[in-house]
Amino acid sequence: MVKLIALYKHPENKEKFDEHYFNTHGPITAKIPGLKKMDVTRIVGSPMGGEGKYYLMCEMYYDSHETLKAAMKSDEGRASGKDLMGFAAELVTLMIGEEVNE
């Protein structure tokens, strides 16, 4: 299983960010072909105390790297990317991970 992981720093206006993320961006992203599951986690603190660097994390699961690449090239993938850059370009860090089964 391959994951596209999006980590979001704290937005200046959390209410506005949440409104767009959960009512616009999330539904666009959920339509991407090949997406098996999408888990969104609100970061509520750090082990050292305090707010921490990140506000939200989204993990998007795909069967393989090929499936992920095809998904990002789809109309829905491009729409999600365009929307992301429109509201959170300066906040988001994207990375790809592979699940490790021991």
Contacts in CASP RR format, 6 or more apart in sequence:
PFRMAT RR
TARGET T0000
AUTHOR 0000-0000-0000
METHOD contacts of the structure
MODEL  1
MVKLIALYKHPENKEKFDEHYFNTHGPITAKIPGLKKMDVTRIVGSPMGG
EGKYYLMCEMYYDSHETLKAAMKSDEGRASGKDLMGFAAELVTLMIGEEV
NE
1 36 0 8 1.000
1 61 0 8 1.000
1 62 0 8 1.000
1 63 0 8 1.000
1 98 0 8 1.000
1 99 0 8 1.000
2 61 0 8 1.000
2 62 0 8 1.000
2 63 0 8 1.000
2 64 0 8 1.000
2 65 0 8 1.000
2 67 0 8 1.000
2 68 0 8 1.000
2 96 0 8 1.000
2 97 0 8 1.000
2 98 0 8 1.000
2 99 0 8 1.000
3 59 0 8 1.000
3 60 0 8 1.000
3 61 0 8 1.000
3 62 0 8 1.000
3 96 0 8 1.000
3 97 0 8 1.000
3 98 0 8 1.000
3 99 0 8 1.000
4 59 0 8 1.000
4 60 0 8 1.000
4 62 0 8 1.000
4 68 0 8 1.000
4 94 0 8 1.000
4 95 0 8 1.000
4 96 0 8 1.000
4 97 0 8 1.000
5 57 0 8 1.000
5 58 0 8 1.000
5 59 0 8 1.000
5 60 0 8 1.000
5 94 0 8 1.000
5 95 0 8 1.000
5 96 0 8 1.000
5 97 0 8 1.000
6 56 0 8 1.000
6 57 0 8 1.000
6 58 0 8 1.000
6 60 0 8 1.000
6 84 0 8 1.000
6 92 0 8 1.000
6 93 0 8 1.000
6 94 0 8 1.000
7 54 0 8 1.000
7 56 0 8 1.000
7 57 0 8 1.000
7 92 0 8 1.000
7 93 0 8 1.000
7 94 0 8 1.000
7 95 0 8 1.000
8 17 0 8 1.000
8 54 0 8 1.000
8 55 0 8 1.000
8 56 0 8 1.000
8 57 0 8 1.000
8 58 0 8 1.000
8 88 0 8 1.000
8 91 0 8 1.000
8 92 0 8 1.000
8 93 0 8 1.000
9 53 0 8 1.000
9 54 0 8 1.000
9 55 0 8 1.000
9 91 0 8 1.000
9 92 0 8 1.000
9 93 0 8 1.000
10 51 0 8 1.000
10 53 0 8 1.000
10 54 0 8 1.000
10 55 0 8 1.000
10 91 0 8 1.000
11 17 0 8 1.000
11 55 0 8 1.000
11 88 0 8 1.000
11 91 0 8 1.000
14 55 0 8 1.000
17 55 0 8 1.000
17 87 0 8 1.000
17 88 0 8 1.000
17 91 0 8 1.000
20 87 0 8 1.000
21 56 0 8 1.000
21 87 0 8 1.000
21 88 0 8 1.000
24 83 0 8 1.000
24 87 0 8 1.000
25 80 0 8 1.000
25 83 0 8 1.000
25 84 0 8 1.000
25 87 0 8 1.000
25 88 0 8 1.000
26 38 0 8 1.000
28 76 0 8 1.000
28 79 0 8 1.000
28 80 0 8 1.000
28 83 0 8 1.000
29 35 0 8 1.000
29 38 0 8 1.000
29 58 0 8 1.000
29 60 0 8 1.000
29 77 0 8 1.000
29 80 0 8 1.000
30 38 0 8 1.000
31 76 0 8 1.000
32 60 0 8 1.000
32 71 0 8 1.000
32 74 0 8 1.000
32 76 0 8 1.000
32 77 0 8 1.000
32 80 0 8 1.000
33 70 0 8 1.000
33 71 0 8 1.000
33 74 0 8 1.000
33 76 0 8 1.000
34 62 0 8 1.000
34 63 0 8 1.000
34 67 0 8 1.000
34 70 0 8 1.000
34 71 0 8 1.000
35 60 0 8 1.000
35 61 0 8 1.000
35 62 0 8 1.000
35 71 0 8 1.000
36 61 0 8 1.000
36 62 0 8 1.000
36 63 0 8 1.000
37 60 0 8 1.000
37 61 0 8 1.000
38 58 0 8 1.000
38 59 0 8 1.000
38 60 0 8 1.000
38 61 0 8 1.000
39 58 0 8 1.000
39 59 0 8 1.000
39 61 0 8 1.000
40 56 0 8 1.000
40 57 0 8 1.000
40 58 0 8 1.000
41 56 0 8 1.000
41 57 0 8 1.000
41 58 0 8 1.000
41 59 0 8 1.000
42 55 0 8 1.000
42 56 0 8 1.000
43 52 0 8 1.000
43 54 0 8 1.000
43 55 0 8 1.000
43 56 0 8 1.000
43 57 0 8 1.000
45 51 0 8 1.000
45 52 0 8 1.000
46 52 0 8 1.000
46 53 0 8 1.000
55 91 0 8 1.000
62 68 0 8 1.000
62 71 0 8 1.000
65 96 0 8 1.000
68 96 0 8 1.000
71 77 0 8 1.000
72 78 0 8 1.000
84 92 0 8 1.000
END
